[in-house]
Amino acid sequence: MASMDSSDVRIALIGYGLAGSVFHAPLISTTPGMQLAAIVTGNADRVDLARRMHPGT
């Protein structure tokens, strides 16, 4: 996870399927000026995966 600055844009990711897990979340979490603040999904398996891959969101 990139370090957070008070001017970072906090982003919530809605959905954690293929695109969310392999493209959107990694891109957001490694882009300077962005912070992956939350991941929302209704799939319990993906909730667990998101917690492991992006702790603190």
PQR file with spaces between the fields and no chain letter, atoms N, CA, C, O and H, PARSE charges and radii, in Angstrom:
ATOM       1  N    MET     1       0.840   -1.167    0.000 -0.4000 1.5000
ATOM       2  CA   MET     1       0.000    0.000    0.000 -0.0000 2.0000
ATOM       3  C    MET     1       0.892    1.238    0.000  0.5500 1.7000
ATOM       4  O    MET     1       1.882    1.287    0.729 -0.5500 1.4000
ATOM       5  N    ALA     2       0.552    2.231   -0.805 -0.4000 1.5000
ATOM       6  CA   ALA     2       1.298    3.476   -0.855 -0.0000 2.0000
ATOM       7  C    ALA     2       1.037    4.273    0.418  0.5500 1.7000
ATOM       8  O    ALA     2      -0.010    4.118    1.046 -0.5500 1.4000
ATOM       9  H    ALA     2      -0.253    2.191   -1.398  0.4000 1.0000
ATOM      10  N    SER     3       1.994    5.132    0.804 -0.4000 1.5000
ATOM      11  CA   SER     3       1.789    5.937    2.000 -0.0000 2.0000
ATOM      12  C    SER     3       0.714    6.989    1.742  0.5500 1.7000
ATOM      13  O    SER     3       0.573    7.494    0.628 -0.5500 1.4000
ATOM      14  H    SER     3       2.845    5.258    0.294  0.4000 1.0000
ATOM      15  N    MET     4      -0.044    7.308    2.796 -0.4000 1.5000
ATOM      16  CA   MET     4      -1.155    8.240    2.657 -0.0000 2.0000
ATOM      17  C    MET     4      -0.732    9.647    3.027  0.5500 1.7000
ATOM      18  O    MET     4      -0.004    9.860    3.997 -0.5500 1.4000
ATOM      19  H    MET     4       0.071    6.898    3.701  0.4000 1.0000
ATOM      20  N    ASP     5      -1.192   10.590    2.250 -0.4000 1.5000
ATOM      21  CA   ASP     5      -0.980   12.010    2.477 -0.0000 2.0000
ATOM      22  C    ASP     5      -2.358   12.610    2.737  0.5500 1.7000
ATOM      23  O    ASP     5      -3.355   12.095    2.230 -0.5500 1.4000
ATOM      24  H    ASP     5      -1.783   10.417    1.462  0.4000 1.0000
ATOM      25  N    SER     6      -2.434   13.679    3.510 -0.4000 1.5000
ATOM      26  CA   SER     6      -3.738   14.272    3.814 -0.0000 2.0000
ATOM      27  C    SER     6      -4.439   14.801    2.571  0.5500 1.7000
ATOM      28  O    SER     6      -5.646   15.037    2.604 -0.5500 1.4000
ATOM      29  H    SER     6      -1.624   14.097    3.921  0.4000 1.0000
ATOM      30  N    SER     7      -3.711   14.994    1.475 -0.4000 1.5000
ATOM      31  CA   SER     7      -4.337   15.473    0.245 -0.0000 2.0000
ATOM      32  C    SER     7      -4.738   14.331   -0.689  0.5500 1.7000
ATOM      33  O    SER     7      -5.259   14.578   -1.776 -0.5500 1.4000
ATOM      34  H    SER     7      -2.730   14.802    1.448  0.4000 1.0000
ATOM      35  N    ASP     8      -4.497   13.075   -0.273 -0.4000 1.5000
ATOM      36  CA   ASP     8      -4.881   11.936   -1.103 -0.0000 2.0000
ATOM      37  C    ASP     8      -6.394   11.888   -1.295  0.5500 1.7000
ATOM      38  O    ASP     8      -7.158   12.234   -0.394 -0.5500 1.4000
ATOM      39  H    ASP     8      -4.074   12.874    0.610  0.4000 1.0000
ATOM      40  N    VAL     9      -6.809   11.460   -2.471 -0.4000 1.5000
ATOM      41  CA   VAL     9      -8.217   11.231   -2.755 -0.0000 2.0000
ATOM      42  C    VAL     9      -8.554    9.832   -2.250  0.5500 1.7000
ATOM      43  O    VAL     9      -7.935    8.852   -2.665 -0.5500 1.4000
ATOM      44  H    VAL     9      -6.188   11.179   -3.204  0.4000 1.0000
ATOM      45  N    ARG    10      -9.530    9.741   -1.362 -0.4000 1.5000
ATOM      46  CA   ARG    10      -9.941    8.448   -0.807 -0.0000 2.0000
ATOM      47  C    ARG    10     -11.008    7.850   -1.712  0.5500 1.7000
ATOM      48  O    ARG    10     -12.005    8.503   -2.020 -0.5500 1.4000
ATOM      49  H    ARG    10     -10.033   10.537   -1.026  0.4000 1.0000
ATOM      50  N    ILE    11     -10.799    6.612   -2.135 -0.4000 1.5000
ATOM      51  CA   ILE    11     -11.678    5.977   -3.111 -0.0000 2.0000
ATOM      52  C    ILE    11     -12.283    4.708   -2.524  0.5500 1.7000
ATOM      53  O    ILE    11     -11.593    3.912   -1.887 -0.5500 1.4000
ATOM      54  H    ILE    11      -9.989    6.082   -1.885  0.4000 1.0000
ATOM      55  N    ALA    12     -13.587    4.531   -2.749 -0.4000 1.5000
ATOM      56  CA   ALA    12     -14.281    3.293   -2.392 -0.0000 2.0000
ATOM      57  C    ALA    12     -14.508    2.513   -3.681  0.5500 1.7000
ATOM      58  O    ALA    12     -15.026    3.055   -4.658 -0.5500 1.4000
ATOM      59  H    ALA    12     -14.147    5.177   -3.267  0.4000 1.0000
ATOM      60  N    LEU    13     -14.127    1.267   -3.680 -0.4000 1.5000
ATOM      61  CA   LEU    13     -14.298    0.391   -4.833 -0.0000 2.0000
ATOM      62  C    LEU    13     -15.561   -0.435   -4.621  0.5500 1.7000
ATOM      63  O    LEU    13     -15.674   -1.180   -3.647 -0.5500 1.4000
ATOM      64  H    LEU    13     -13.706    0.827   -2.887  0.4000 1.0000
ATOM      65  N    ILE    14     -16.508   -0.295   -5.544 -0.4000 1.5000
ATOM      66  CA   ILE    14     -17.762   -1.039   -5.474 -0.0000 2.0000
ATOM      67  C    ILE    14     -17.636   -2.248   -6.392  0.5500 1.7000
ATOM      68  O    ILE    14     -17.582   -2.104   -7.613 -0.5500 1.4000
ATOM      69  H    ILE    14     -16.416    0.309   -6.335  0.4000 1.0000
ATOM      70  N    GLY    15     -17.590   -3.417   -5.813 -0.4000 1.5000
ATOM      71  CA   GLY    15     -17.427   -4.657   -6.565 -0.0000 2.0000
ATOM      72  C    GLY    15     -15.982   -5.125   -6.526  0.5500 1.7000
ATOM      73  O    GLY    15     -15.057   -4.329   -6.690 -0.5500 1.4000
ATOM      74  H    GLY    15     -17.633   -3.535   -4.821  0.4000 1.0000
ATOM      75  N    TYR    16     -15.794   -6.411   -6.309 -0.4000 1.5000
ATOM      76  CA   TYR    16     -14.449   -6.970   -6.219 -0.0000 2.0000
ATOM      77  C    TYR    16     -14.391   -8.285   -6.980  0.5500 1.7000
ATOM      78  O    TYR    16     -13.934   -9.307   -6.467 -0.5500 1.4000
ATOM      79  H    TYR    16     -16.545   -7.058   -6.176  0.4000 1.0000
ATOM      80  N    GLY    17     -14.869   -8.228   -8.219 -0.4000 1.5000
ATOM      81  CA   GLY    17     -14.771   -9.383   -9.106 -0.0000 2.0000
ATOM      82  C    GLY    17     -13.415   -9.375   -9.786  0.5500 1.7000
ATOM      83  O    GLY    17     -12.436   -8.881   -9.225 -0.5500 1.4000
ATOM      84  H    GLY    17     -15.240   -7.399   -8.636  0.4000 1.0000
ATOM      85  N    LEU    18     -13.355   -9.916  -10.986 -0.4000 1.5000
ATOM      86  CA   LEU    18     -12.089  -10.009  -11.711 -0.0000 2.0000
ATOM      87  C    LEU    18     -11.462   -8.635  -11.935  0.5500 1.7000
ATOM      88  O    LEU    18     -10.299   -8.426  -11.590 -0.5500 1.4000
ATOM      89  H    LEU    18     -14.150  -10.317  -11.442  0.4000 1.0000
ATOM      90  N    ALA    19     -12.215   -7.700  -12.506 -0.4000 1.5000
ATOM      91  CA   ALA    19     -11.659   -6.373  -12.799 -0.0000 2.0000
ATOM      92  C    ALA    19     -11.285   -5.622  -11.522  0.5500 1.7000
ATOM      93  O    ALA    19     -10.242   -4.972  -11.462 -0.5500 1.4000
ATOM      94  H    ALA    19     -13.160   -7.870  -12.786  0.4000 1.0000
ATOM      95  N    GLY    20     -12.133   -5.714  -10.508 -0.4000 1.5000
ATOM      96  CA   GLY    20     -11.847   -5.021   -9.258 -0.0000 2.0000
ATOM      97  C    GLY    20     -10.618   -5.549   -8.555  0.5500 1.7000
ATOM      98  O    GLY    20      -9.842   -4.782   -7.987 -0.5500 1.4000
ATOM      99  H    GLY    20     -12.980   -6.242  -10.556  0.4000 1.0000
ATOM     100  N    SER    21     -10.437   -6.868   -8.592 -0.4000 1.5000
ATOM     101  CA   SER    21      -9.333   -7.468   -7.849 -0.0000 2.0000
ATOM     102  C    SER    21      -7.997   -7.430   -8.579  0.5500 1.7000
ATOM     103  O    SER    21      -6.953   -7.294   -7.941 -0.5500 1.4000
ATOM     104  H    SER    21     -11.067   -7.491   -9.054  0.4000 1.0000
ATOM     105  N    VAL    22      -8.011   -7.547   -9.907 -0.4000 1.5000
ATOM     106  CA   VAL    22      -6.729   -7.594  -10.625 -0.0000 2.0000
ATOM     107  C    VAL    22      -6.368   -6.296  -11.334  0.5500 1.7000
ATOM     108  O    VAL    22      -5.225   -6.125  -11.757 -0.5500 1.4000
ATOM     109  H    VAL    22      -8.859   -7.658  -10.425  0.4000 1.0000
ATOM     110  N    PHE    23      -7.318   -5.381  -11.471 -0.4000 1.5000
ATOM     111  CA   PHE    23      -7.017   -4.127  -12.162 -0.0000 2.0000
ATOM     112  C    PHE    23      -7.265   -2.906  -11.283  0.5500 1.7000
ATOM     113  O    PHE    23      -6.330   -2.177  -10.950 -0.5500 1.4000
ATOM     114  H    PHE    23      -8.246   -5.520  -11.127  0.4000 1.0000
ATOM     115  N    HIS    24      -8.527   -2.681  -10.907 -0.4000 1.5000
ATOM     116  CA   HIS    24      -8.882   -1.437  -10.227 -0.0000 2.0000
ATOM     117  C    HIS    24      -8.217   -1.267   -8.860  0.5500 1.7000
ATOM     118  O    HIS    24      -7.596   -0.236   -8.606 -0.5500 1.4000
ATOM     119  H    HIS    24      -9.286   -3.273  -11.178  0.4000 1.0000
ATOM     120  N    ALA    25      -8.337   -2.256   -7.981 -0.4000 1.5000
ATOM     121  CA   ALA    25      -7.767   -2.129   -6.628 -0.0000 2.0000
ATOM     122  C    ALA    25      -6.250   -1.950   -6.657  0.5500 1.7000
ATOM     123  O    ALA    25      -5.738   -1.055   -5.984 -0.5500 1.4000
ATOM     124  H    ALA    25      -8.841   -3.095   -8.187  0.4000 1.0000
ATOM     125  N    PRO    26      -5.508   -2.775   -7.418 -0.5600 1.5000
ATOM     126  CA   PRO    26      -4.055   -2.561   -7.464  0.2800 2.0000
ATOM     127  C    PRO    26      -3.671   -1.195   -8.049  0.5500 1.7000
ATOM     128  O    PRO    26      -2.740   -0.548   -7.571 -0.5500 1.4000
ATOM     129  N    LEU    27      -4.392   -0.769   -9.079 -0.4000 1.5000
ATOM     130  CA   LEU    27      -4.099    0.528   -9.690 -0.0000 2.0000
ATOM     131  C    LEU    27      -4.334    1.664   -8.699  0.5500 1.7000
ATOM     132  O    LEU    27      -3.487    2.544   -8.547 -0.5500 1.4000
ATOM     133  H    LEU    27      -5.149   -1.295   -9.468  0.4000 1.0000
ATOM     134  N    ILE    28      -5.475    1.644   -8.031 -0.4000 1.5000
ATOM     135  CA   ILE    28      -5.798    2.695   -7.062 -0.0000 2.0000
ATOM     136  C    ILE    28      -4.791    2.699   -5.915  0.5500 1.7000
ATOM     137  O    ILE    28      -4.316    3.761   -5.513 -0.5500 1.4000
ATOM     138  H    ILE    28      -6.163    0.929   -8.155  0.4000 1.0000
ATOM     139  N    SER    29      -4.465    1.529   -5.390 -0.4000 1.5000
ATOM     140  CA   SER    29      -3.598    1.472   -4.205 -0.0000 2.0000
ATOM     141  C    SER    29      -2.143    1.824   -4.502  0.5500 1.7000
ATOM     142  O    SER    29      -1.389    2.117   -3.574 -0.5500 1.4000
ATOM     143  H    SER    29      -4.851    0.666   -5.717  0.4000 1.0000
ATOM     144  N    THR    30      -1.733    1.802   -5.758 -0.4000 1.5000
ATOM     145  CA   THR    30      -0.343    2.140   -6.091 -0.0000 2.0000
ATOM     146  C    THR    30      -0.189    3.482   -6.795  0.5500 1.7000
ATOM     147  O    THR    30       0.930    3.884   -7.113 -0.5500 1.4000
ATOM     148  H    THR    30      -2.347    1.564   -6.511  0.4000 1.0000
ATOM     149  N    THR    31      -1.288    4.179   -7.043 -0.4000 1.5000
ATOM     150  CA   THR    31      -1.226    5.473   -7.720 -0.0000 2.0000
ATOM     151  C    THR    31      -1.014    6.584   -6.702  0.5500 1.7000
ATOM     152  O    THR    31      -1.811    6.732   -5.776 -0.5500 1.4000
ATOM     153  H    THR    31      -2.197    3.853   -6.785  0.4000 1.0000
ATOM     154  N    PRO    32       0.052    7.370   -6.861 -0.5600 1.5000
ATOM     155  CA   PRO    32       0.270    8.489   -5.945  0.2800 2.0000
ATOM     156  C    PRO    32      -0.931    9.439   -5.963  0.5500 1.7000
ATOM     157  O    PRO    32      -1.473    9.754   -7.023 -0.5500 1.4000
ATOM     158  N    GLY    33      -1.332    9.884   -4.783 -0.4000 1.5000
ATOM     159  CA   GLY    33      -2.457   10.802   -4.670 -0.0000 2.0000
ATOM     160  C    GLY    33      -3.799   10.107   -4.495  0.5500 1.7000
ATOM     161  O    GLY    33      -4.824   10.771   -4.335 -0.5500 1.4000
ATOM     162  H    GLY    33      -0.892    9.629   -3.922  0.4000 1.0000
ATOM     163  N    MET    34      -3.805    8.777   -4.525 -0.4000 1.5000
ATOM     164  CA   MET    34      -5.036    8.015   -4.325 -0.0000 2.0000
ATOM     165  C    MET    34      -4.862    7.067   -3.147  0.5500 1.7000
ATOM     166  O    MET    34      -3.768    6.558   -2.903 -0.5500 1.4000
ATOM     167  H    MET    34      -2.972    8.238   -4.655  0.4000 1.0000
ATOM     168  N    GLN    35      -5.946    6.836   -2.419 -0.4000 1.5000
ATOM     169  CA   GLN    35      -5.947    5.866   -1.325 -0.0000 2.0000
ATOM     170  C    GLN    35      -7.167    4.975   -1.483  0.5500 1.7000
ATOM     171  O    GLN    35      -8.288    5.472   -1.586 -0.5500 1.4000
ATOM     172  H    GLN    35      -6.835    7.249   -2.617  0.4000 1.0000
ATOM     173  N    LEU    36      -6.961    3.673   -1.502 -0.4000 1.5000
ATOM     174  CA   LEU    36      -8.069    2.724   -1.529 -0.0000 2.0000
ATOM     175  C    LEU    36      -8.638    2.665   -0.114  0.5500 1.7000
ATOM     176  O    LEU    36      -8.081    2.002    0.761 -0.5500 1.4000
ATOM     177  H    LEU    36      -6.050    3.269   -1.418  0.4000 1.0000
ATOM     178  N    ALA    37      -9.749    3.362    0.104 -0.4000 1.5000
ATOM     179  CA   ALA    37     -10.298    3.525    1.446 -0.0000 2.0000
ATOM     180  C    ALA    37     -11.277    2.427    1.826  0.5500 1.7000
ATOM     181  O    ALA    37     -11.410    2.100    3.005 -0.5500 1.4000
ATOM     182  H    ALA    37     -10.202    3.901   -0.607  0.4000 1.0000
ATOM     183  N    ALA    38     -11.969    1.848    0.841 -0.4000 1.5000
ATOM     184  CA   ALA    38     -12.964    0.815    1.140 -0.0000 2.0000
ATOM     185  C    ALA    38     -13.212   -0.040   -0.090  0.5500 1.7000
ATOM     186  O    ALA    38     -13.113    0.427   -1.225 -0.5500 1.4000
ATOM     187  H    ALA    38     -11.862    2.113   -0.117  0.4000 1.0000
ATOM     188  N    ILE    39     -13.538   -1.299    0.158 -0.4000 1.5000
ATOM     189  CA   ILE    39     -13.956   -2.218   -0.895 -0.0000 2.0000
ATOM     190  C    ILE    39     -15.296   -2.799   -0.464  0.5500 1.7000
ATOM     191  O    ILE    39     -15.432   -3.310    0.648 -0.5500 1.4000
ATOM     192  H    ILE    39     -13.619   -1.678    1.079  0.4000 1.0000
ATOM     193  N    VAL    40     -16.283   -2.717   -1.351 -0.4000 1.5000
ATOM     194  CA   VAL    40     -17.620   -3.204   -1.049 -0.0000 2.0000
ATOM     195  C    VAL    40     -17.963   -4.338   -2.008  0.5500 1.7000
ATOM     196  O    VAL    40     -17.874   -4.177   -3.225 -0.5500 1.4000
ATOM     197  H    VAL    40     -16.172   -2.302   -2.254  0.4000 1.0000
ATOM     198  N    THR    41     -18.351   -5.475   -1.460 -0.4000 1.5000
ATOM     199  CA   THR    41     -18.809   -6.606   -2.261 -0.0000 2.0000
ATOM     200  C    THR    41     -19.773   -7.440   -1.437  0.5500 1.7000
ATOM     201  O    THR    41     -19.643   -7.533   -0.216 -0.5500 1.4000
ATOM     202  H    THR    41     -18.423   -5.606   -0.471  0.4000 1.0000
ATOM     203  N    GLY    42     -20.727   -8.038   -2.102 -0.4000 1.5000
ATOM     204  CA   GLY    42     -21.691   -8.889   -1.416 -0.0000 2.0000
ATOM     205  C    GLY    42     -21.260  -10.343   -1.347  0.5500 1.7000
ATOM     206  O    GLY    42     -21.947  -11.161   -0.735 -0.5500 1.4000
ATOM     207  H    GLY    42     -20.832   -7.963   -3.094  0.4000 1.0000
ATOM     208  N    ASN    43     -20.142  -10.678   -1.959 -0.4000 1.5000
ATOM     209  CA   ASN    43     -19.650  -12.050   -2.008 -0.0000 2.0000
ATOM     210  C    ASN    43     -18.705  -12.291   -0.827  0.5500 1.7000
ATOM     211  O    ASN    43     -17.653  -11.658   -0.734 -0.5500 1.4000
ATOM     212  H    ASN    43     -19.583  -10.014   -2.456  0.4000 1.0000
ATOM     213  N    ALA    44     -19.077  -13.199    0.070 -0.4000 1.5000
ATOM     214  CA   ALA    44     -18.294  -13.438    1.296 -0.0000 2.0000
ATOM     215  C    ALA    44     -16.868  -13.894    1.001  0.5500 1.7000
ATOM     216  O    ALA    44     -15.936  -13.500    1.702 -0.5500 1.4000
ATOM     217  H    ALA    44     -19.931  -13.713   -0.005  0.4000 1.0000
ATOM     218  N    ASP    45     -16.689  -14.719   -0.027 -0.4000 1.5000
ATOM     219  CA   ASP    45     -15.335  -15.163   -0.381 -0.0000 2.0000
ATOM     220  C    ASP    45     -14.477  -13.988   -0.833  0.5500 1.7000
ATOM     221  O    ASP    45     -13.291  -13.914   -0.511 -0.5500 1.4000
ATOM     222  H    ASP    45     -17.446  -15.040   -0.596  0.4000 1.0000
ATOM     223  N    ARG    46     -15.082  -13.078   -1.575 -0.4000 1.5000
ATOM     224  CA   ARG    46     -14.332  -11.915   -2.062 -0.0000 2.0000
ATOM     225  C    ARG    46     -14.057  -10.912   -0.948  0.5500 1.7000
ATOM     226  O    ARG    46     -13.061  -10.190   -0.993 -0.5500 1.4000
ATOM     227  H    ARG    46     -16.045  -13.138   -1.836  0.4000 1.0000
ATOM     228  N    VAL    47     -14.935  -10.865    0.051 -0.4000 1.5000
ATOM     229  CA   VAL    47     -14.667  -10.022    1.224 -0.0000 2.0000
ATOM     230  C    VAL    47     -13.382  -10.498    1.890  0.5500 1.7000
ATOM     231  O    VAL    47     -12.508   -9.693    2.210 -0.5500 1.4000
ATOM     232  H    VAL    47     -15.744  -11.452    0.087  0.4000 1.0000
ATOM     233  N    ASP    48     -13.269  -11.801    2.097 -0.4000 1.5000
ATOM     234  CA   ASP    48     -12.061  -12.359    2.715 -0.0000 2.0000
ATOM     235  C    ASP    48     -10.828  -12.085    1.865  0.5500 1.7000
ATOM     236  O    ASP    48      -9.778  -11.725    2.397 -0.5500 1.4000
ATOM     237  H    ASP    48     -13.980  -12.456    1.837  0.4000 1.0000
ATOM     238  N    LEU    49     -10.942  -12.251    0.554 -0.4000 1.5000
ATOM     239  CA   LEU    49      -9.821  -11.991   -0.344 -0.0000 2.0000
ATOM     240  C    LEU    49      -9.414  -10.520   -0.290  0.5500 1.7000
ATOM     241  O    LEU    49      -8.225  -10.207   -0.215 -0.5500 1.4000
ATOM     242  H    LEU    49     -11.795  -12.543    0.121  0.4000 1.0000
ATOM     243  N    ALA    50     -10.386   -9.624   -0.327 -0.4000 1.5000
ATOM     244  CA   ALA    50     -10.093   -8.186   -0.276 -0.0000 2.0000
ATOM     245  C    ALA    50      -9.385   -7.825    1.027  0.5500 1.7000
ATOM     246  O    ALA    50      -8.454   -7.020    1.020 -0.5500 1.4000
ATOM     247  H    ALA    50     -11.351   -9.877   -0.387  0.4000 1.0000
ATOM     248  N    ARG    51      -9.812   -8.405    2.129 -0.4000 1.5000
ATOM     249  CA   ARG    51      -9.169   -8.127    3.426 -0.0000 2.0000
ATOM     250  C    ARG    51      -7.722   -8.601    3.447  0.5500 1.7000
ATOM     251  O    ARG    51      -6.853   -7.939    4.015 -0.5500 1.4000
ATOM     252  H    ARG    51     -10.569   -9.058    2.134  0.4000 1.0000
ATOM     253  N    ARG    52      -7.467   -9.754    2.824 -0.4000 1.5000
ATOM     254  CA   ARG    52      -6.091  -10.268    2.783 -0.0000 2.0000
ATOM     255  C    ARG    52      -5.212   -9.447    1.840  0.5500 1.7000
ATOM     256  O    ARG    52      -4.056   -9.163    2.156 -0.5500 1.4000
ATOM     257  H    ARG    52      -8.173  -10.292    2.362  0.4000 1.0000
ATOM     258  N    MET    53      -5.751   -9.071    0.697 -0.4000 1.5000
ATOM     259  CA   MET    53      -4.961   -8.369   -0.315 -0.0000 2.0000
ATOM     260  C    MET    53      -4.777   -6.885   -0.003  0.5500 1.7000
ATOM     261  O    MET    53      -3.768   -6.289   -0.379 -0.5500 1.4000
ATOM     262  H    MET    53      -6.690   -9.301    0.440  0.4000 1.0000
ATOM     263  N    HIS    54      -5.750   -6.292    0.685 -0.4000 1.5000
ATOM     264  CA   HIS    54      -5.715   -4.850    0.960 -0.0000 2.0000
ATOM     265  C    HIS    54      -6.095   -4.589    2.415  0.5500 1.7000
ATOM     266  O    HIS    54      -7.154   -4.025    2.687 -0.5500 1.4000
ATOM     267  H    HIS    54      -6.570   -6.777    0.991  0.4000 1.0000
ATOM     268  N    PRO    55      -5.240   -4.994    3.349 -0.5600 1.5000
ATOM     269  CA   PRO    55      -5.561   -4.781    4.766  0.2800 2.0000
ATOM     270  C    PRO    55      -5.724   -3.292    5.071  0.5500 1.7000
ATOM     271  O    PRO    55      -5.008   -2.450    4.528 -0.5500 1.4000
ATOM     272  N    GLY    56      -6.661   -2.990    5.932 -0.4000 1.5000
ATOM     273  CA   GLY    56      -6.880   -1.602    6.313 -0.0000 2.0000
ATOM     274  C    GLY    56      -7.945   -0.908    5.492  0.5500 1.7000
ATOM     275  O    GLY    56      -8.264    0.252    5.754 -0.5500 1.4000
ATOM     276  H    GLY    56      -7.243   -3.673    6.373  0.4000 1.0000
ATOM     277  N    THR    57      -8.509   -1.600    4.491 -0.4000 1.5000
ATOM     278  CA   THR    57      -9.580   -0.975    3.695 -0.0000 2.0000
ATOM     279  C    THR    57     -10.920   -1.404    4.205  0.5500 1.7000
ATOM     280  O    THR    57     -11.946   -0.988    3.668 -0.5500 1.4000
ATOM     281  H    THR    57      -8.250   -2.542    4.279  0.4000 1.0000
